Amino acid sequence: MEYERGITRLRGTWKELVFGDGAKADLTAMFHPAYLLRTPEQKRLAWRDLRAIAQKL
């Protein structure tokens, strides 16, 4: 199942979520801020994720 994959493998991929009323939203996985505080070397990847979200918007 998709949720059994780790966050590192999920980040960078996009999924479309369809709500009951037909509204849609694009979703992507990101690292949790607390994780980034503990492992600052991952901030570069988080910044890429944020730029990808901004570009999608």
C-alpha positions as CSV (number, residue, x, y, z in Angstrom):
1,M,0.0,0.0,0.0
2,E,1.1,3.6,-0.6
3,Y,1.2,4.6,3.0
4,E,3.6,1.8,3.8
5,R,6.3,3.5,1.8
6,G,8.7,5.7,3.8
7,I,8.6,9.4,3.7
8,T,11.9,9.6,1.9
9,R,10.5,7.5,-1.0
10,L,7.2,9.4,-1.0
11,R,8.5,12.9,-1.2
12,G,8.7,14.4,-4.6
13,T,5.7,12.4,-5.8
14,W,2.2,13.9,-6.3
15,K,-1.2,12.4,-5.7
16,E,-4.6,13.7,-6.5
17,L,-7.1,13.6,-3.6
18,V,-10.8,13.7,-4.7
19,F,-13.3,14.8,-2.0
20,G,-16.9,13.6,-1.7
21,D,-18.2,16.8,-3.3
22,G,-15.9,16.3,-6.4
23,A,-13.4,18.9,-5.3
24,K,-9.8,17.9,-6.0
25,A,-6.4,18.7,-4.3
26,D,-2.9,17.8,-5.3
27,L,-0.8,16.4,-2.4
28,T,2.8,15.7,-1.8
29,A,4.8,14.4,1.2
30,M,7.3,16.5,3.0
31,F,9.6,16.1,6.0
32,H,8.2,17.1,9.4
33,P,9.7,20.3,10.7
34,A,10.9,18.6,13.9
35,Y,12.8,16.1,11.8
36,L,14.5,18.9,9.9
37,L,15.6,20.4,13.2
38,R,17.2,17.1,14.2
39,T,18.7,16.5,10.7
40,P,19.6,19.9,9.2
41,E,21.3,18.3,6.2
42,Q,17.8,17.3,4.9
43,K,16.8,21.0,4.7
44,R,18.0,21.1,1.1
45,L,15.4,18.5,0.1
46,A,12.7,20.3,2.1
47,W,13.5,23.5,0.2
48,R,13.2,21.7,-3.1
49,D,9.8,20.4,-1.9
50,L,8.6,23.9,-1.0
51,R,9.7,25.3,-4.4
52,A,7.9,22.5,-6.2
53,I,4.7,23.3,-4.2
54,A,5.1,27.0,-5.0
55,Q,5.5,26.1,-8.7
56,K,2.4,23.9,-8.6
57,L,0.3,26.7,-7.2
